[in-house]
Amino acid sequence: MRQPAAQRQLRRAAHARHRARLRHQPRSQRSSIGAATAATDRLSAAAQLQAAARTIEEVAALDARATRDGRRLATLTLDTVIRFATPADRLAFTEEITDAIARLAAR
């Protein structure tokens, strides 16, 4: 399914901005972009955008390697919308899902 033209343009613009930021950052710091922000405020829009930028960079690198090796890259994407009645409900959900992901990742 093709993305609408407006979404493709936004995605390309985001990639271009991300690549521009990376060019001005020492290579040793590139893998930790946004780590300080994410550690202090993982609920902020900035932390989410930084995580998305890292995901784009990492998946692009893995996809390029798989393509070079003549293989397909297996991925899993989860996309949902969740609304909360109160900030307390959001906090409880955040803590619960963080714990669940940490348990799964530890396996």
ABEGO torsion letter per residue (X at the ends): XBBBAAAAAAAAAAAAAAAAAAAABBAAAAAABGAAAAAABAABAAAAAAAAAAAAAAAAAAAAAAAAAGBBBBBBBBBBBBBBABAAAAAAAAAAAAAAAAAAAAX
